[in-house]
Amino acid sequence: MHNPYTHYSALRVEHLRAEAARERLLRLTRPEPKPRPRLSLRELSLREVLLRWHLI
């Protein structure tokens, strides 16, 4: 009979691998995370400047 602990850890590794793959897929489909609803003015302007730099 096989060791149930090693069996469990193998399943766990598979699960973690699947989770990582799903995360990667989500990041590919939605590369930019949603901005937080409450941004300070300084953060907002800094973000705009960075976005413009990337657009140039």
N, C-alpha and C positions, 0 to 999 in steps of 0.2 A: 504493500500500500504506500502511495506517495505521501510525502509530508504535506499536510494541509497548509502549513505556514508558507512554504515556498510557492505552493499553488496560489495562495492569496496574494503574495507579494507580486507574482507574475501578473495576476489579474490587475493589481493596482498599477503596475508599470504600464500595462496596456491602456488602462483608463487614463492615466496621466498623459500618455502619448497622444491619445485621441483628443483630450482636452487641449493640448498644445496645438495640435493640428487645426482644431476648430477655431482657436484664438487667432492663429495665423490667417485662416480664411476670412474671419471677420475683419481683421486688420487690412486685408487686401481689398475687400469690398468696401469698407468704410475707413480709408486711410486717416482722415482727419477726425479726431474725437470731437464730440459736441462741446462747444465752449460752455463754461459755467454760466448760469443765468445772471449771477451778480458779479460783474467785473468792475474794478475801480477804474476811474477815468484814465489813470496813468497806465494801467495794464492794457486797457482797450487801445489807447493810442500807440503803445509799444507794439501791440499785436498788429495794428494796421501798418505801422512802419515796416515791421518784419515781412508782412504779406506783400507790401509794395516792393520791397527789396527782392523778394523771390519772383515777383512778376517781371521785374526789369531784366 
